[in-house]
Structures are given as C-alpha cells and as structure tokens.
Amino acid sequence: MAKVPTTVITGFLGAGKTTLIRHLLQNAQGRRLALIINEFGDVGVDGELMKGCNEEACPEDDIVELANGCICCTVADDFLPTMQKLLDRADPPEHIIIETSGLALPKPLVKAFQWPNIRNRATVDGVIALIDADAVAAGRFATDEAALAAARAADPSLDHDSPLEELYEDQLACADLVVLNKADLIDGEALAAVERDIAGETRPGVRVIRASHGAVDIAVLLGLGAGAEDDVDTRVSHHDSEEDHDHDDFDSFVVIGGEVADTAALLAAIGKAIETHDILRIKGFVAVAGKPARLLVQAVGPRIQHHFDRAWKADEPRRTQLVVIGQKGLDRAVIENAIGAVIG
C-alpha cells in the first residue's frame, strides 16, 4: 500500500501560513486532504479560518487542531495519535497537510515519521518554509551586529543568536522548498537581498519561489517526493544537542472582552501596545457593536490588518478574543489594561 504523502508547512509568526493553506484548500483540484493545525496560544484562530474553505476537499472532520503551543514538543502525546487516527480511517486522506505553530521547530516533527507505526504508512512529501519577505528585509530576525560586538566585548561567552534568529535559521535549514511570501511589499533590490540571505541558510538544491498573499499553485507545493524522514540528519538545527525543545523565550496570553464600540480606537490601542512592548503577533476575533459579522484582526510587527470574515453563528457568544505573543517578559497586566480599555 502506498504511503500517504504529508506536507509540513512551517514559518515564523505571521509569515502567511494560514493564507497559503486556505489558497491550497480552495484550489485542491479534486484532492482529498486532511489538515493538522498547531497553534501557540489558547484560542484556535487558524482552525476557524480554515473551516468551510472547501468542504469537498477537506471537510471540518478532517481539520484537526492541536492547541498545545508546540507540536514539536508533544510529538508522542498529540501528533502521533492524531496521525494514526487519520491513517486508520477506512478511507484515509490522499494527502495530509500539517501547519506548525510559528514558534515550532520542524525537525522533531520530521523525525516522528521514523516511528514504526507511522513510517510504513506515511512519508514527509516535503517541508515548506514560508518566509515573510518584508520582515526579513527589515532585519526582524537578525542580530544587531553593532550591539552584538559591544555585548561580546563585555561578555565573550555570549551566545550569538537571538531566539528569533535561531527559529528562522532552523526552519530554513529543514526546508525542501522556501516560499518567499509578501514579495509585493518590498522592492526588487531588497527582495534579491533577502533571497541571498535565504540561500546562505538552506541546503544545496532547495528552491526559493516568490509569492504574494500565499498564492502558490498546488502542483508546486504538493508532490515534492522528498521523503524528508530519510535524510533528517542533513537538516542541521541549533537544537540538535538538546533533549527537549521549550519555549521559555516566549510568552502568550489572551485578552478577552465584550463588544467594541470604536474599532479605530481598538486598532490604535493595539498599535500602541505593539510599539511599546515589542509584541511579535496579535491575532483574533472582535465583536463590533451593531455589526452582524465578526472582525478578524491580524497584527504582525507594526502591520495590522482587519476585515469582517463571516457572520456570527446563532450559537456562539459575541465576544472579543485576541491572542498576544511576544518574547519573554511581556507586561501582561499593562497590555491587557491598554487593550481592554476599549473592549466592552
């Protein structure tokens, strides 16, 4: 029996993984797909956005959410049982898509496909790393070399990599294909510089393709035939010598409230909080007073996007829930008060 091909889609917070997968589902070209979604945060935003994209290709029963923060840390407890349930179905999916959280390392997940009860039934068709071209061009993942030189002078034993830089490099090092997303946000010269940066972090032969709004042909994403579990040792990681990978460098919490009377005031409060506290990501749903639809808010660094995505269902509470993610040390109380002040 042929192994079920599985595609792992990785990439830092806000790179556009959900948008890319929604495009993939909406253009499935007759394939029967299953989707495993892992999120860092207690509110499942990404899973909500996938449901209903294409019921024929991927019905809601084939969308599995693992809201444990990091799929790479809970392989045995969460991922393997989920995979086995999908594979044990009388009519298993033709292809499985895994969206990791933006803070996950892909390599431990690839290693899981070496487990005997998975290895004979599924294979990693490819690891796709989605990169935010605008964020990389702005140096959001790179160490400040001048500051590093000063710090090293004071402490020569200082580790050269920041947590963000390590994640960025590890996700690229495991990739079989790199999608340089949001290419429309920067000019050609900056884009070429980002591609040169990526080339220095990827294995020989790994392709880099440009995309905007996650629009990539499904034939390009699926069918790579990489068999990544067979050459996992060539995918070098900063964390190869560690027994466990944790996320002590990052914090996450949810700001919860009622209906918002002034959307502009909320967006201004979010922008101010991001600027003041160096928040990496804010995402969630907002109940706007007098509006029948929920407002989706997606903030990545200084960029804040929002639109009404669907009507509130009759059986769901009209409330606001925003996931806040940042590096360790976020002042939760101050951020909650600042955003909460404009939430009913």
JOKA-V382267 format. One record per backbone hydrogen bond with DSSP energy under -1.0 kcal/mol. CO is the residue of the C=O (numbers start at 1). NH is the residue of the N-H. E is the energy in kcal/mol with one decimal. If there is no record, write none. Layout:
co={CO;CO}
nh={NH;NH}
e={E;E}
This chain:
co={4;5;6;6;7;8;9;10;12;16;17;18;19;20;21;22;25;28;32;32;34;35;36;37;39;43;45;46;47;50;54;57;59;60;62;64;66;66;70;74;74;75;78;79;80;81;82;83;84;95;96;97;98;99;101;106;107;108;110;111;112;115;115;116;118;118;121;123;123;124;125;126;127;127;128;129;131;131;132;133;134;135;136;144;145;146;147;148;149;150;151;155;162;163;164;165;166;167;168;169;170;172;177;178;179;179;180;181;182;187;188;189;190;191;192;193;194;195;196;198;198;203;207;209;211;212;214;217;217;218;227;228;231;232;234;237;239;247;249;251;253;255;257;259;260;262;263;264;265;266;267;268;269;270;271;272;273;274;280;281;282;283;284;285;286;287;288;292;294;295;296;297;298;299;300;303;305;307;310;313;317;320;321;322;323;324;325;325;326;330;331;332;333;334;335;336;337;339;340}
nh={123;96;125;126;98;128;100;130;15;20;21;22;23;24;25;26;28;31;94;95;97;64;99;66;69;45;49;50;51;53;58;33;62;63;35;37;39;68;73;78;79;80;82;83;84;85;86;87;88;34;7;36;9;38;104;110;111;112;113;114;115;118;119;120;121;122;4;6;125;228;226;8;176;177;10;179;133;181;136;137;138;140;139;148;149;150;151;152;153;154;155;158;166;167;168;169;170;171;172;173;174;175;129;209;131;181;211;133;185;191;192;193;194;195;196;197;198;199;200;201;202;206;178;180;183;215;216;220;221;222;230;231;234;235;236;240;242;250;328;326;324;322;320;344;289;266;267;268;269;270;271;272;273;274;275;276;277;278;301;325;299;323;297;321;295;260;291;312;309;286;307;284;305;282;303;300;298;296;294;316;319;257;285;255;283;253;280;281;251;332;335;336;337;338;339;340;341;342;343}
e={-1.9;-2.2;-1.8;-1.1;-3.0;-3.3;-2.0;-2.8;-2.1;-2.3;-2.4;-2.5;-2.1;-2.1;-2.9;-2.3;-1.1;-1.4;-1.9;-1.3;-2.9;-3.2;-3.0;-3.5;-1.7;-1.7;-1.7;-1.2;-1.6;-2.1;-3.1;-2.9;-2.0;-1.7;-3.2;-3.2;-1.2;-1.3;-1.4;-2.7;-1.3;-2.8;-1.5;-2.7;-2.5;-2.0;-1.8;-2.6;-2.1;-1.8;-2.8;-2.9;-3.4;-2.4;-1.8;-2.1;-2.5;-1.2;-1.5;-2.3;-1.5;-2.1;-3.5;-1.0;-2.2;-2.2;-2.7;-2.2;-1.1;-1.8;-2.8;-2.3;-3.5;-1.5;-2.8;-2.6;-1.0;-2.0;-2.3;-2.5;-1.5;-2.4;-1.6;-2.7;-2.5;-1.8;-2.4;-2.9;-1.8;-1.3;-2.4;-1.9;-2.4;-2.0;-2.3;-2.6;-2.7;-2.5;-1.7;-2.4;-1.0;-1.2;-2.4;-2.7;-2.9;-1.4;-2.4;-2.4;-1.8;-2.4;-2.3;-1.8;-2.1;-2.2;-1.9;-1.9;-2.5;-2.2;-1.1;-2.0;-1.0;-1.7;-2.6;-3.5;-2.4;-1.6;-1.2;-1.5;-1.3;-2.8;-2.5;-1.1;-1.7;-1.5;-1.2;-1.3;-1.5;-1.9;-3.1;-2.2;-3.1;-2.3;-2.6;-1.7;-2.4;-1.7;-2.6;-2.1;-2.1;-2.5;-2.5;-2.3;-2.2;-2.4;-2.2;-2.5;-2.4;-1.2;-1.6;-2.8;-3.4;-3.5;-2.8;-2.7;-2.7;-3.2;-2.2;-2.6;-1.5;-2.7;-1.7;-1.9;-3.1;-1.9;-2.2;-2.5;-2.8;-3.1;-2.6;-1.3;-1.3;-2.3;-1.6;-2.9;-1.8;-1.9;-1.5;-2.1;-3.0;-1.5;-2.4;-3.1;-2.2;-2.3;-2.5;-2.8;-1.3;-1.6;-1.2}
